[in-house]
Structure formats: structure tokens, C-alpha cells
């Protein structure tokens, strides 16, 4: 019982890490897009 519970918690933790990493990548891409747009706007002024 305890071994199964530890295994389940470990699997959930690994899945959560993967999800957080994916969200971090998405946020990073959004930040890069905003930066690029800001540079384009600034160069057009």
C-alpha cells in the first residue's frame, strides 16, 4: 500500500513538473513576441 502511494505521488510530481515546464516555455515565447513587437514599434517612431 505504501509503495503504491509513493509511486503514485512520484508520478504526479513528474507530471506536474512537465506541465510547469511547458507553461514556462509558453510564457517565454509570449515575452519574446511582446519584445519583438515593442522593438518594431520603437523603430517605427
C-alpha positions as CSV (number, residue, x, y, z in Angstrom):
1,X,0.0,0.0,0.0
2,X,2.7,2.5,1.0
3,X,4.8,1.6,-2.1
4,X,1.8,2.2,-4.4
5,X,1.1,5.5,-2.7
6,X,4.8,6.7,-3.1
7,X,4.8,5.6,-6.7
8,X,1.5,7.5,-7.4
9,X,2.8,10.6,-5.7
10,X,6.1,10.4,-7.7
11,X,4.3,10.0,-11.0
12,X,2.0,13.0,-10.2
13,X,5.1,15.1,-9.2
14,X,6.8,14.3,-12.5
15,X,3.7,15.1,-14.5
16,X,3.4,18.4,-12.7
17,X,7.0,19.3,-13.4
18,X,6.4,18.6,-17.1
19,X,3.3,20.8,-17.1
20,X,5.1,23.7,-15.3
21,X,8.0,23.4,-17.7
22,X,5.6,23.6,-20.7
23,X,3.9,26.7,-19.2
24,X,7.3,28.3,-18.6
25,X,8.1,27.8,-22.3
26,X,4.8,29.3,-23.4
27,X,5.3,32.3,-21.2
28,X,8.8,32.7,-22.5
29,X,7.6,32.7,-26.1
30,X,4.9,35.2,-25.3
31,X,7.5,37.5,-23.7
32,X,9.7,37.2,-26.8
33,X,6.8,38.1,-29.1
34,X,6.0,41.2,-27.0
35,X,9.7,42.2,-27.0
36,X,9.8,41.9,-30.8
37,X,6.7,43.9,-31.3
38,X,8.0,46.6,-28.9
39,X,11.2,46.8,-30.9
40,X,9.3,47.1,-34.2
41,X,7.1,49.9,-32.8
42,X,10.1,51.7,-31.4
43,X,12.0,51.6,-34.7
44,X,8.9,52.9,-36.5
45,X,8.8,56.1,-34.4
